[in-house]
Amino acid sequence: MPQTLDLFPIGNCAVSALIDRAGRFVWACAPRVDSDPVFSALLSDVEPQGSGATGVWDVDVEDSVSTTQAYLRNTPILRTEITDADGARIEIIDFAPRYQQFGRIFRPTAFIRLIRPVAGTARITIRLRPTAQWGARLAERTSGSNHIRYLCSDLTMRLTTDCPVSHILEERTFRLEQPIALFLGPDEGFDADIGSTCERMLRETTAYWMTWVRGLAIPLEWQSAVIRAAITLKLCVHEETGAIVAALTTSIPEHSDSGRNWDYRYCWMRDAYYVVQALNRLGAVDILENYLGYLRNIVDRAAGGHIQPLFGVGFEPQLTERFAPALSGYRGMGPVRIGNQAFEHQQHDVYGQIVLSSTQAFFDERLLRQATVADFEALEPVGERAFQLHDQPDASLWEFRGRANVHTYSSVMCWAACDRLGNAAEKLGLTDRAAFWNDRAAQVRATIDDAAWNPELGRFAATFGGDELDASLLQLVDLRFISANDPRNIATVAAVESGLRKGSYLLRYAIPDDFGEPETAFNICTFWLIEAMHLAGRAEEARALFEDMLARRTAAGLLSEDIGFSDGELWGNYPQTYSLVGLINCAVLLSRPWTSVR
């Protein structure tokens, strides 16, 4: 059967893995999300269950007839149950340990698999085949009496287990008569009973996640969908620095044979405002505060100069794009890219994204570290860059590689940077600076009103002096540039929906780009349309479209970046942060209030 994105992520905010519907690890990078993959089968055209498959961790049940999967409630811990032809059943519990220990969070570069008999006696084969050098070869291995060491590209991982090691080395089929624990982690000795220790880690990891979810502020409706999106958003966090990556994967094409294969395992500034908005609505202050710290580091490193559109999770600025020739790509649809050339782009919306996000810290009294006058002064050069660049061409938030224009969304984000600095100055009692930034905002607003408005068409255009449509025009209300009932907004929303909507879904834009005309919709844009419908008083239409989007999620309850018009198939990198925050923000906006059931 062909590969799909019907995958279940697990993780602990240090490492993550994607598990397919047969319970196989098919993607995992270590020691970081942007490292060389240890499990790379997702980007190989060899079927993961085939004898020649590499980059996979498989627990194969002889004569299996059915497989069911579900997360343990309110956790990213996956349970897979497999039944054979005689009715024998096993369960596999997959997770990455995460819990409080010694006054800090324990989140090792490790994955645990617990394999247990449930009924009868199934015969299983364990195939553990990590790769190195981006799928170019199997990881070299050495073994001892209770462990196997795998020499991967960026680290050596050690499997410690109470299963006979030769069963795994020789991929021997055997009867599962008692539980087995497998701990694949750092190349260190495991000085404890492996079975009982992994069971304890399971209990403590379960308790951690259920406690974290209990502290979330969620809407009355669509609770399970929001909780799953929130948990997965947390899995996209690189907790050491606070970075939140756009997705856990690289090179999943935007549609069949599109060549639009990008590496999304980095932190995009264009996501910042929407991520902070979702985290604020969830009350996920732990992620929020850590992420704001990441942005402060980016501001410091810029020192008042250019801020690029994306960075590595360790603040790395150089993300040179290259290829992994040993991997054929998702369904053989290469190329597989490492790095992202967009780090070289000029995208002026980033200045607004950073200021809008950072402004939270001047007003939010929940935070351990509230923003200070010094923080405001550090942000002012970002606002100055926004002011200087608000009428200059860029690649837009959609990262056009072959053309540049003055994009309305980028300019509105520059206006928002000036406007919100005025708000922050007022909060701090800096009257003169508030007046200064409010005046700057007024100047930018006047420019946008004049240059982005197309009087012949009676609506805003995506570019200054142009006539193009762009889904980001739906954000003018959310950014508080205009009100929902402003006739200019009503006309613009109607034009966007008429020109970019394909069935239930919304395109980013309809004009050809560097790779031709788009053939899939961008999921965050459909969520923006849902918000616009709701704000326009089309509540029932908005709810129906939201339910349609929920129906397109994978079995894990998640969405990728793109979706096919005709068949609803998911494309693009997965799980996608933009789609997660779009789901969360829409659910909060559309839900009936809790008071309606009291």
Protein Blocks (a to p, Z undefined) as FASTA:
>chain_A
ZZdfbdcdddehlaccdddfkopafbdcdfbfklccfblklmccbdfkbmkbghiacddd
ehiabdcddddehiabdcdddddfkopacddddddddddeehiacdddbdddddddfbhj
ddddddddddeehhiaccdddddfkbccdddfkbccddddfbdfklmmnopacddfbdcd
ddddddddddbdfklmmmmmmmmmmmmmmmmmmmpccdfbhklmmmmmmmmmmmmpcfkn
opacfbfbehiafbehklpacdfkbccfklmmmmmmmmmmnopaklmmmmmmmmmmmmmm
nnopacdfbdcfkopablcdcddfkbgbehhiacddedjfklmpccfklmmmmmmmmmmm
mmmmkbmbdcdfklmmmmmmmmmmmmmmmmcccebjnopakbccddfklmmmmmmmmmmm
mmmmmmnopaklmmmmmmmmmmmmmmmmmmmpcfknopacfbehiabdcfklmmmmmnom
acfklmklmmmmmmmmmmmpghjbccfblcdcfkopafbdcfklmmmmmmmmmmnopaml
mmmmmmmmmmmpcfkopacfbdcfklopaedjdddfklmmmmmmmmmmmpccfklmZZ
